[in-house]
């Protein structure tokens, strides 16, 4: 798989989780990439999945993309 295809797959997963209404809770970087922890989706969302999800990102471009998503998330106040 080319590096672009790998990035596109990781980006699609990230965008899908954000579209579900999940929020980024934690990002841990290591030598193998980054692990991103997402919250459970809000109650009443179209796709209610139980619990939080962690996702390992191995491409640098996907890690940049998750940073952009985190900045956007911080700009929008969290609904209680």
Protein Blocks (a to p, Z undefined) as FASTA:
>chain_A
ZZklmmmmmmmmmmmmmmnopacfbdcddfkbcadddddddehiablcehjdddddfbfk
lmmmmmmmmmmmmmpccdZZ
